[in-house]
Amino acid sequence: MTIACLHTAASNIAIFDQAAASLGMPSTALNHLVMPHLLAEAELSGGMTSEQQTRLTALLHSLTPWFDAILITCSTLGPVADRFHNDANGCVVWRTDGMLADEVHRREGQSVVLCAAESTLAATTALFCPPARDGQQPEVRLIPDAWATFKAGDQLGYRRLIKEAVELARQQGAVNVALAQVSMAIAAQDFSEDQRPLTSPQLALRCAINRTGLSQPGQ
């Protein structure tokens, strides 16, 4: 199978490549498209406008003939996948944070979902806390100063802020802590396996393989 990852940050390439390698996927199975201007435009407008969503949908349609699945790895752009319909070929479009939300919803106990970028907050809250969902809703929290730190290129500072937010959520009783954005996954390695927060890269790739019903990596 061939999967395309649509990123808005080049640093997410390494995160997904590592996740693919851990699943035994051949390097040729994963392709990366990096379009930071899409996020920049959405941030300027306070979230994706209908015109921006229309343009992104057209872009996705132009890509579907070439891939079995397309993963939108940016939480701000993710909602476009919810309304995407393609009948021309077998390519499917998913949002990686949607797969993470499914995992959070399957788990019992109090859940906290952490966001770094304010532009993702509304979309992430709508995804993880749908009004029609039965049971306890997760709490979605924004980590102050995290996105400014990331955009300034301070990776160590970014990881520190995320780690502190995870630890605080745990101290306040969270059984499950999820990192909503792909870029946040770098902080997961700062925790022992039993305390590691949920992240989307490996989860999304595994789900993409399982949901398409295509051959397993390397076959």
URDA-V315875 format. One record per residue. N is the residue number from 1. SS is DSSP state (hx for helix, st for strand, lp for the rest). PHI is phi in whole degrees, -180 to 180 (* if undefined). Layout:
n-><N:N>
ss-><SS:SS>
phi-><PHI:PHI>
This chain:
n-><1:2:3:4:5:6:7:8:9:10:11:12:13:14:15:16:17:18:19:20:21:22:23:24:25:26:27:28:29:30:31:32:33:34:35:36:37:38:39:40:41:42:43:44:45:46:47:48:49:50:51:52:53:54:55:56:57:58:59:60:61:62:63:64:65:66:67:68:69:70:71:72:73:74:75:76:77:78:79:80:81:82:83:84:85:86:87:88:89:90:91:92:93:94:95:96:97:98:99:100:101:102:103:104:105:106:107:108:109:110:111:112:113:114:115:116:117:118:119:120:121:122:123:124:125:126:127:128:129:130:131:132:133:134:135:136:137:138:139:140:141:142:143:144:145:146:147:148:149:150:151:152:153:154:155:156:157:158:159:160:161:162:163:164:165:166:167:168:169:170:171:172:173:174:175:176:177:178:179:180:181:182:183:184:185:186:187:188:189:190:191:192:193:194:195:196:197:198:199:200:201:202:203:204:205:206:207:208:209:210:211:212:213:214:215:216:217:218:219>
ss-><lp:lp:st:st:st:st:st:lp:lp:lp:lp:hx:hx:hx:hx:hx:hx:hx:hx:hx:hx:hx:lp:lp:lp:lp:hx:hx:hx:st:st:st:st:st:lp:hx:hx:hx:hx:hx:hx:hx:hx:hx:lp:lp:lp:lp:lp:hx:hx:hx:hx:hx:hx:hx:hx:hx:hx:hx:hx:hx:hx:hx:hx:hx:lp:lp:st:st:st:st:lp:lp:lp:lp:lp:lp:hx:hx:hx:hx:lp:lp:lp:lp:lp:lp:lp:lp:lp:st:st:st:st:hx:hx:hx:hx:hx:hx:hx:hx:hx:hx:hx:lp:lp:lp:lp:st:st:st:st:st:lp:lp:hx:hx:hx:hx:hx:hx:hx:hx:hx:hx:hx:lp:lp:lp:lp:lp:lp:lp:lp:lp:lp:st:st:st:st:lp:lp:lp:hx:hx:hx:hx:hx:hx:lp:lp:lp:hx:hx:hx:hx:hx:hx:hx:hx:hx:hx:hx:hx:hx:hx:hx:hx:hx:lp:lp:lp:lp:st:st:st:st:lp:lp:hx:hx:hx:hx:hx:hx:hx:hx:hx:lp:lp:hx:hx:hx:lp:lp:st:lp:lp:hx:hx:hx:hx:hx:hx:hx:hx:hx:hx:hx:hx:lp:lp:lp:lp:lp:lp:lp>
phi-><*:-125:-116:-107:-109:-96:-109:-115:-137:-63:-64:-74:-60:-62:-62:-76:-62:-65:-64:-64:-63:-68:-95:78:-77:-67:-61:-76:-82:-121:-122:-124:-120:-114:-134:-64:-65:-65:-72:-59:-64:-67:-65:-65:-97:74:128:-70:-84:-63:-68:-66:-64:-64:-66:-67:-60:-63:-62:-62:-61:-70:-92:-60:-65:-103:-137:-85:-153:-124:-108:-87:-92:-97:-65:-68:-85:-51:-57:-61:-65:-66:-111:-87:-130:-136:-109:-78:-153:-86:-71:-119:-122:-131:-102:-67:-72:-67:-68:-67:-61:-58:-67:-61:-66:-76:-91:-92:95:-66:-122:-122:-110:-101:-119:-101:-103:-62:-65:-92:-61:-65:-65:-69:-63:-63:-75:-84:-127:-65:-59:-82:-75:-82:91:-69:-83:-65:-100:-101:-125:-95:-87:-58:70:-65:-70:-63:-66:-63:-67:-80:84:-91:-66:-65:-65:-62:-62:-63:-63:-67:-59:-63:-67:-64:-62:-64:-61:-62:-62:-90:104:-68:-84:-123:-125:-119:-101:-69:-103:-59:-60:-76:-62:-62:-81:-63:-70:-83:-120:-68:-58:-75:-111:-68:-69:-75:-133:-96:-56:-66:-59:-66:-65:-64:-64:-62:-65:-69:-74:-76:70:-87:-64:-68:-53:85:-103>
